[in-house]
Structure formats: C-alpha cells, structure tokens
Amino acid sequence: MKVGKKFLEHIFVSASIRRWNDQACPVEFIELDKQAHKMLIAFLLVNLEEENGKHIDKERLIKYFLFNFFERIALTDIKPPIFYELQKECKKELAHFACESFVDELPKDFLEEMKEYLSSDVKDIESKILLAAHFYASKWEFDIIYNFNPRLYGVQHIKDAITKSIRANEDSLNSLRSLYALHYKDLIDMFAQLRFQKRWSQTPRVPATSVLGHMLVVATASYFFSLDLGLCEKMRTNNFFAGLFHDLPEVLTRDIISPVKKSDARLGLHLKEMEEKLMLENVYSKIPHLVAKNLKYYIENEFDNKYINSHGAIKHLGSNEVEVFIATYNKDSFNPVCGSLVNFADKMSACMEASISIKHGITSEHLKQGISNIAKLQKEFAWIDKKLGHLLATIAL
C-alpha cells in the first residue's frame, strides 16, 4: 500500500487550519470543511454541464481538486490577495514547495502531474468548474461574516471582490447561473450545514472534525486506495464521490451511531427507510433527474459493492464477495462502486480522528474504545487487500 499513515495525518492538518482568521467570525471556518463544500458544489456543476451536453472528465476534475487542496495544506494560511500576487511571479516556486511537502507520501507520477498543473495556467472546463465552486463556497462563508459585521474594515472590499470573481465565471460556465435558482441555494446551504455537525459529539476531541470534513477525508482516501489497487477509472472516480456523499443524509437525521443502527434489524431497516424518504422529499425531488439519479447511486446502500448491468439495473454483491467483484467488474463499462473500500476508508478516517486527538493529549474512554473496536476489523478488510488491514492496525497504535 503506497499511501500510508503519514499522508493521512497530513490531510488532517487541514482540519486545524482556520479560515478568515483576520475577520470577526461568528463561527469557526475550517479549511477541510471549505474544501469539502467546494467539491460538493463542483459535483452539482458537473451534472448541470452534462445535462447541457458537455463532457466532463471526472478524474481530471478530482485530480485538479486534490492538487489545489494539497497546495493549500502546504501553504497553510497566506491571505488570498497575497497568494494570487505571488502566483503571478512565483507560480513554479510555489508548486515546487507544495509538491516537496508530499514527496515521501504520494506516488511520484501523481506528484509530477501535480507540479505541472500548479505551475501552469490551465483553462479547461474542469478547472473552470473548480474555480466557480471555490468562489461560491467562499461566498457562502463570507456572507455569514458580512452579515455579522458589515462595517468592519475591508469587509465591503472582500465582498465586492468575491462577487466580481463569481460574475466573471458566469460568462464561461453556463451552469453557474443555475446555482442561483432557489432549490440549488437550499441544497448548497444543506451541504454546508454538515460543517456544524461534529463527529464523536459525545466526547472532547482535537481537532473537532465535522461530518462534512470527514466526508472529504473518506473520499480522498477512497481515491488513493483505488489507485493503489489498480482499479479502473470509473471505479476510482465513483469511489471518490461515494465517499464524498456517504454521510449526506445526516444533514436530515443527525449522526445516528452504528450501535443504535445495528442494535435491532427492524430498527435499522426503519431508520434506512426514513433516510430515503427524507432524501426524496428534501433533495431528490428538487433537482434534475440526472443529478438525483447519480446521487442516489452513491448514497443508497453506500457500502455495497455494486455495478450497473447492460439493462441499466443496479446490481449488488456482498462485502464478502469483494475479491470476485473486483476481478469481475473492474471495468468502466460496469460503472462500478467498491462500497467495501469506501467502508474501509470510513473506518480508517474514524480511527485517525480518535488517534490524532489522543496524540494531542485529548483522550477519553469513547476514543480508546472506538480505536479498539475499529482495529478489530482489520481481518474483515483483508478481503480487499491484506495491506489495508495492516494499515488499520498501524493507525490504531
């Protein structure tokens, strides 16, 4: 397994990077949450563009996103105007520094692509989508700051700059105008509310990661594990988006912990039915059919191994059949999702959350027991790859 504990810990650095820390913020804005929100918005834009007949290279979009995300982690908290000015004169130097920060953690070919992208001025549709999503997510945050204290020095200038950037993107990306429709605004607000739902809410933890941030960690890990396992392009991208959306229903139900879900089969089934009903009423019924169809494929039975057959029907295989699933359906034509791998990334992220907090000196019986319970699952994930189980054990140390 090429991607290890050190890389995963590096990703969690973004959970400690505060945004807008020179402004009077009524709530804390965290970089990991912003990046997750940005990618959720980008997903909507991708689907809107595809409904208009455009082809979007989803893996290229994911890679561009990760390149920018990792650069942000490496450069931490440079003010945007300063960063943009530095990029005009020192783009290659900044790219080199960002890549060097991950040199012992990521595959060499990935870092070479990252360096090339960050050193150049890419203008394809995937980069435009990400830029639009970036400004929209920033606007969502800044609207809260602006409404809290509109008279603070520099606030109006920032608001005008963000508005100008969004309007500039409208001319090159038709789908951006659709986001202004009320139902999309509601959906984007709904995504963002997952910033305020904290994981492990029954115990103090540092950093106190949100459900939204957790979803991005799972997506990122799912993608890199997919690369390591040599999965096809469709499965790689599907695993990323399945990870990104796997906890979305929690915005409607809050976090119902696994012991409650599994305590009784009838209770678990009823909770699942309630989730699906709430998602239909609040999400699927308010967006175009294609967007809803794609979301449902990722969210419903999120940890199942599934594919789409030649008749367009979704077929499922059990988690104990993952080796057969990968051997048989690891082809783009099946549009497959390896839910077992997403499930592993989910458990791995939870283990990292507890482990990092304990390393910071903030511990509790909940965190210790959580790590112990997750570490016991390493044999379960040996069905996918023996090294995954070993990674889980390493994280638990």
C-alpha positions as CSV (number, residue, x, y, z in Angstrom):
1,M,0.0,0.0,0.0
2,K,1.7,3.2,-1.2
3,V,-0.5,5.6,0.7
4,G,0.2,5.4,4.4
5,K,-0.4,6.8,7.8
6,K,1.9,9.8,7.3
7,F,-0.1,11.0,4.3
8,L,-3.4,10.6,6.1
9,E,-2.1,12.6,9.1
10,H,-1.0,15.3,6.6
11,I,-4.6,15.5,5.3
12,F,-5.9,16.1,8.8
13,V,-3.7,19.2,9.1
14,S,-6.4,21.0,7.1
15,A,-8.8,20.3,10.0
16,S,-6.7,22.7,12.1
17,I,-6.4,25.5,9.5
18,R,-8.8,28.3,10.4
19,R,-10.1,30.4,7.6
20,W,-10.9,34.2,7.7
21,N,-8.9,34.4,10.9
22,D,-8.3,38.1,10.4
23,Q,-12.1,38.7,10.4
24,A,-14.7,38.9,13.1
25,C,-16.3,35.4,12.6
26,P,-19.5,34.4,14.5
27,V,-18.4,30.7,13.9
28,E,-15.2,29.0,13.1
29,F,-14.5,28.3,9.4
30,I,-12.1,25.4,8.8
31,E,-10.2,24.7,5.6
32,L,-11.1,21.0,5.4
33,D,-14.8,21.9,5.5
34,K,-14.4,24.6,2.9
35,Q,-12.7,22.1,0.5
36,A,-15.4,19.5,1.0
37,H,-18.1,22.1,0.4
38,K,-16.3,23.2,-2.7
39,M,-16.2,19.7,-4.2
40,L,-19.9,19.1,-3.4
41,I,-20.7,22.3,-5.3
42,A,-18.4,21.2,-8.2
43,F,-20.4,17.9,-8.4
44,L,-23.6,19.9,-9.0
45,L,-21.9,22.0,-11.6
46,V,-20.5,18.8,-13.4
47,N,-24.0,17.3,-13.6
48,L,-25.6,20.5,-14.8
49,E,-22.9,20.8,-17.5
50,E,-23.5,17.2,-18.5
51,E,-27.3,17.8,-18.7
52,N,-26.4,20.5,-21.3
53,G,-24.4,18.0,-23.4
54,K,-20.9,18.8,-22.2
55,H,-18.4,16.1,-21.5
56,I,-16.6,16.4,-18.1
57,D,-13.5,14.3,-17.3
58,K,-14.3,13.5,-13.7
59,E,-11.0,12.0,-12.9
60,R,-9.3,15.1,-14.2
61,L,-11.6,17.2,-12.0
62,I,-10.8,15.1,-9.0
63,K,-7.0,15.4,-9.6
64,Y,-7.2,19.1,-10.1
65,F,-9.2,19.5,-6.9
66,L,-6.6,17.4,-5.0
67,F,-3.7,19.3,-6.4
68,N,-5.2,22.6,-5.2
69,F,-6.2,21.1,-1.9
70,F,-2.7,19.8,-1.2
71,E,-1.2,23.1,-2.2
72,R,-3.5,24.8,0.3
73,I,-2.3,22.5,3.1
74,A,1.3,23.0,2.2
75,L,1.0,26.9,2.1
76,T,-1.4,27.0,5.1
77,D,-2.7,30.5,5.6
78,I,-1.5,33.0,3.1
79,K,-4.1,35.7,2.6
80,P,-5.7,35.3,-0.9
81,P,-4.6,38.6,-2.3
82,I,-1.0,37.9,-1.4
83,F,-1.3,34.3,-2.7
84,Y,-2.7,35.5,-6.0
85,E,0.1,38.1,-6.3
86,L,2.8,35.5,-5.5
87,Q,1.3,33.2,-8.2
88,K,1.8,35.9,-10.8
89,E,5.6,35.9,-10.3
90,C,6.4,32.7,-8.4
91,K,4.0,30.1,-9.6
92,K,6.6,27.4,-10.3
93,E,8.4,28.0,-6.9
94,L,5.1,27.7,-5.0
95,A,4.2,24.5,-6.9
96,H,7.7,23.0,-6.2
97,F,7.3,23.8,-2.5
98,A,3.8,22.2,-2.3
99,C,5.0,19.0,-4.1
100,E,8.1,18.7,-1.9
101,S,5.8,18.8,1.1
102,F,4.2,15.5,0.0
103,V,7.3,13.9,-1.6
104,D,7.5,11.0,0.8
105,E,3.8,10.4,0.9
106,L,2.4,10.3,-2.6
107,P,3.2,8.4,-5.8
108,K,5.9,10.0,-8.0
109,D,3.7,10.2,-11.1
110,F,0.9,11.9,-9.2
111,L,3.3,14.5,-7.8
112,E,4.7,15.1,-11.3
113,E,1.2,15.8,-12.6
114,M,0.5,18.0,-9.6
115,K,3.6,20.1,-10.2
116,E,2.8,20.5,-13.9
117,Y,-0.7,21.6,-13.1
118,L,0.2,24.0,-10.3
119,S,3.0,25.5,-12.5
120,S,0.8,26.2,-15.5
121,D,-2.3,28.2,-16.2
122,V,-5.0,25.6,-17.1
123,K,-8.2,26.9,-18.6
124,D,-10.2,23.8,-19.5
125,I,-13.8,23.2,-18.3
126,E,-12.8,21.1,-15.3
127,S,-10.6,23.9,-13.9
128,K,-13.4,26.4,-14.6
129,I,-15.9,24.3,-12.6
130,L,-13.5,24.1,-9.7
131,L,-12.8,27.8,-9.7
132,A,-16.5,28.6,-9.8
133,A,-17.1,26.2,-6.9
134,H,-14.2,27.7,-5.0
135,F,-15.6,31.2,-5.2
136,Y,-19.2,30.1,-4.4
137,A,-18.1,28.2,-1.3
138,S,-16.0,31.2,-0.2
139,K,-19.0,33.5,-0.8
140,W,-21.2,31.2,1.4
141,E,-18.7,31.6,4.3
142,F,-18.2,35.3,3.8
143,D,-21.9,36.1,3.6
144,I,-22.1,35.0,7.2
145,I,-19.1,37.2,8.2
146,Y,-20.5,40.2,6.2
147,N,-24.0,39.9,7.8
148,F,-22.3,39.7,11.3
149,N,-20.3,42.8,10.9
150,P,-20.6,44.6,7.5
151,R,-18.8,47.8,8.8
152,L,-15.6,46.1,9.8
153,Y,-12.5,47.4,7.9
154,G,-12.0,45.8,4.5
155,V,-15.2,43.7,4.6
156,Q,-17.0,45.5,1.8
157,H,-13.9,45.3,-0.4
158,I,-13.7,41.5,0.1
159,K,-17.5,41.1,-0.7
160,D,-17.1,43.1,-3.9
161,A,-14.0,41.1,-5.0
162,I,-15.8,37.8,-4.5
163,T,-18.9,39.0,-6.3
164,K,-16.8,40.2,-9.2
165,S,-15.0,36.8,-9.4
166,I,-18.3,34.9,-9.5
167,R,-19.7,37.1,-12.2
168,A,-16.6,36.7,-14.3
169,N,-17.1,32.9,-14.2
170,E,-20.7,33.2,-15.3
171,D,-19.6,34.1,-18.8
172,S,-17.5,30.9,-19.3
173,L,-19.7,28.5,-17.3
174,N,-23.4,28.4,-18.1
175,S,-24.2,26.0,-15.2
176,L,-23.2,28.6,-12.7
177,R,-26.3,30.6,-13.3
178,S,-28.4,27.6,-12.4
179,L,-27.0,27.6,-8.9
180,Y,-28.8,30.9,-8.2
181,A,-32.1,29.1,-8.5
182,L,-33.7,28.8,-5.1
183,H,-33.7,25.0,-4.9
184,Y,-29.9,24.9,-5.6
185,K,-29.3,27.5,-3.0
186,D,-31.2,25.4,-0.5
187,L,-29.2,22.3,-1.4
188,I,-25.8,24.2,-1.1
189,D,-26.9,25.5,2.3
190,M,-27.9,22.0,3.3
191,F,-24.4,20.7,2.3
192,A,-22.8,23.4,4.3
193,Q,-24.8,22.6,7.5
194,L,-22.7,19.5,7.8
195,R,-19.9,21.8,8.8
196,F,-21.7,22.4,12.1
197,Q,-22.3,18.7,12.9
198,K,-19.3,17.5,14.8
199,R,-18.1,13.9,14.8
200,W,-17.8,12.0,18.1
201,S,-20.1,14.5,19.7
202,Q,-20.2,12.6,23.0
203,T,-16.5,13.4,23.7
204,P,-14.0,16.3,23.5
205,R,-11.6,15.9,20.6
206,V,-8.8,17.8,18.9
207,P,-9.3,18.8,16.1
208,A,-13.1,18.6,16.4
209,T,-13.7,17.5,12.8
210,S,-17.1,17.9,11.2
211,V,-19.2,15.4,9.3
212,L,-18.5,17.5,6.1
213,G,-14.8,17.3,6.6
214,H,-14.9,13.6,7.4
215,M,-16.7,13.0,4.1
216,L,-13.8,14.6,2.2
217,V,-11.2,12.6,4.1
218,V,-13.1,9.4,3.2
219,A,-13.4,10.5,-0.5
220,T,-9.7,11.3,-0.7
221,A,-8.6,8.0,0.9
222,S,-11.0,6.0,-1.2
223,Y,-9.5,7.5,-4.4
224,F,-5.9,6.8,-3.4
225,F,-6.7,3.3,-2.2
226,S,-8.4,2.8,-5.6
227,L,-5.2,3.9,-7.3
228,D,-3.1,1.5,-5.2
229,L,-5.4,-1.4,-6.0
230,G,-5.2,-0.7,-9.8
231,L,-9.0,-0.1,-10.1
232,C,-10.4,1.2,-13.4
233,E,-11.1,4.9,-13.9
234,K,-14.8,4.6,-13.4
235,M,-14.4,2.8,-10.1
236,R,-11.8,5.2,-8.9
237,T,-14.0,8.3,-9.6
238,N,-17.1,6.5,-8.3
239,N,-15.3,5.6,-5.1
240,F,-14.3,9.2,-4.6
241,F,-17.8,10.5,-5.0
242,A,-19.4,7.7,-3.0
243,G,-17.0,8.7,-0.1
244,L,-17.8,12.3,-0.6
245,F,-21.6,11.8,-0.3
246,H,-21.8,8.8,2.1
247,D,-22.9,10.7,5.1
248,L,-25.1,13.3,3.3
249,P,-28.3,12.0,4.8
250,E,-27.0,13.0,8.3
251,V,-27.9,16.6,7.5
252,L,-31.5,15.4,7.8
253,T,-31.2,12.8,10.5
254,R,-28.1,13.9,12.5
255,D,-25.5,11.3,13.4
256,I,-27.2,8.1,14.4
257,I,-24.3,6.0,15.8
258,S,-23.7,2.4,14.5
259,P,-24.5,0.7,17.8
260,V,-28.0,2.2,17.5
261,K,-28.4,1.2,13.9
262,K,-27.3,-2.3,14.5
263,S,-29.0,-3.0,17.8
264,D,-32.1,-4.4,16.1
265,A,-32.7,-5.4,12.5
266,R,-36.2,-3.8,12.4
267,L,-34.9,-0.5,13.9
268,G,-32.0,-0.4,11.4
269,L,-34.4,-1.0,8.5
270,H,-36.8,1.6,9.6
271,L,-34.0,4.2,10.0
272,K,-32.9,3.4,6.5
273,E,-36.4,3.9,5.1
274,M,-36.7,7.2,7.0
275,E,-33.4,8.4,5.5
276,E,-34.6,7.5,2.0
277,K,-37.9,9.3,2.5
278,L,-36.3,12.4,3.8
279,M,-33.8,12.5,1.0
280,L,-36.6,12.2,-1.6
281,E,-38.6,15.0,0.0
282,N,-35.7,17.4,0.6
283,V,-33.1,16.6,-2.1
284,Y,-34.0,14.3,-5.0
285,S,-37.4,15.9,-5.7
286,K,-35.8,19.3,-6.0
287,I,-33.0,18.6,-8.5
288,P,-32.9,17.4,-12.2
289,H,-33.4,13.7,-12.7
290,L,-29.8,13.0,-13.8
291,V,-28.4,14.7,-10.7
292,A,-30.8,12.8,-8.4
293,K,-30.0,9.5,-10.2
294,N,-26.3,9.9,-9.7
295,L,-26.6,11.0,-6.1
296,K,-28.9,8.0,-5.2
297,Y,-26.3,5.6,-6.8
298,Y,-23.7,6.9,-4.4
299,I,-25.8,7.4,-1.3
300,E,-28.2,4.5,-1.1
301,N,-26.6,1.3,0.2
302,E,-23.4,3.3,0.3
303,F,-21.1,0.4,1.5
304,D,-22.4,-2.1,-1.0
305,N,-20.3,-3.4,-3.9
306,K,-22.4,-2.5,-6.9
307,Y,-22.4,-2.1,-10.7
308,I,-24.9,-1.3,-13.5
309,N,-25.7,-4.1,-15.9
310,S,-26.3,-3.7,-19.7
311,H,-30.1,-3.1,-19.0
312,G,-29.3,-0.2,-16.7
313,A,-30.2,-2.1,-13.5
314,I,-28.1,-1.7,-10.3
315,K,-26.8,-5.0,-9.1
316,H,-25.3,-5.6,-5.6
317,L,-22.7,-8.1,-4.3
318,G,-22.0,-8.7,-0.6
319,S,-18.9,-7.4,1.2
320,N,-17.5,-10.9,1.5
321,E,-17.5,-11.2,-2.3
322,V,-15.2,-8.2,-2.9
323,E,-12.5,-10.2,-4.5
324,V,-14.9,-11.6,-7.0
325,F,-16.4,-8.2,-7.5
326,I,-13.1,-6.5,-8.3
327,A,-12.0,-9.4,-10.5
328,T,-15.2,-9.4,-12.5
329,Y,-16.5,-5.9,-12.6
330,N,-13.3,-3.8,-12.6
331,K,-14.2,-2.3,-16.0
332,D,-15.5,1.2,-16.9
333,S,-18.5,-0.4,-18.8
334,F,-20.0,-1.6,-15.4
335,N,-19.8,1.9,-13.8
336,P,-18.8,0.1,-10.5
337,V,-18.6,1.3,-6.9
338,C,-16.5,-0.7,-4.4
339,G,-18.5,0.0,-1.3
340,S,-16.2,-2.2,0.8
341,L,-13.3,0.1,0.0
342,V,-15.4,3.2,0.9
343,N,-16.4,1.4,4.1
344,F,-12.7,0.8,4.9
345,A,-11.9,4.5,4.3
346,D,-14.8,5.5,6.6
347,K,-13.5,3.3,9.4
348,M,-9.9,4.4,8.8
349,S,-10.9,8.1,9.0
350,A,-12.8,7.5,12.3
351,C,-9.7,5.7,13.7
352,M,-7.5,8.6,12.6
353,E,-9.8,11.1,14.2
354,A,-9.5,9.3,17.5
355,S,-5.8,8.6,17.2
356,I,-4.8,12.2,16.4
357,S,-6.8,13.6,19.3
358,I,-5.2,11.1,21.7
359,K,-1.7,12.2,20.4
360,H,-2.7,15.8,21.1
361,G,-3.4,14.8,24.7
362,I,-7.2,14.9,24.5
363,T,-8.5,11.4,25.2
364,S,-11.5,9.6,26.7
365,E,-12.8,6.1,27.0
366,H,-15.0,6.7,24.0
367,L,-12.0,7.4,21.8
368,K,-10.0,4.5,23.2
369,Q,-12.9,2.1,22.8
370,G,-13.6,3.4,19.3
371,I,-10.0,2.7,18.2
372,S,-10.1,-0.7,19.8
373,N,-13.4,-1.6,18.0
374,I,-12.2,-0.4,14.6
375,A,-8.8,-2.1,14.9
376,K,-10.6,-5.5,15.4
377,L,-12.0,-5.0,11.8
378,Q,-8.6,-5.5,10.1
379,K,-9.3,-9.1,9.2
380,E,-12.7,-8.1,7.7
381,F,-10.8,-5.7,5.3
382,A,-8.2,-8.4,4.3
383,W,-10.9,-9.4,1.7
384,I,-9.9,-6.3,-0.2
385,D,-6.2,-6.2,0.4
386,K,-4.1,-7.6,3.3
387,K,-2.2,-4.3,3.4
388,L,-5.4,-2.4,4.2
389,G,-5.9,-4.4,7.4
390,H,-2.2,-3.8,8.3
391,L,-2.7,0.0,7.7
392,L,-5.7,0.0,10.0
393,A,-3.7,-1.7,12.7
394,T,-0.8,0.8,12.3
395,I,-3.2,3.7,12.7
396,A,-4.6,2.2,15.9
397,L,-1.1,2.1,17.5
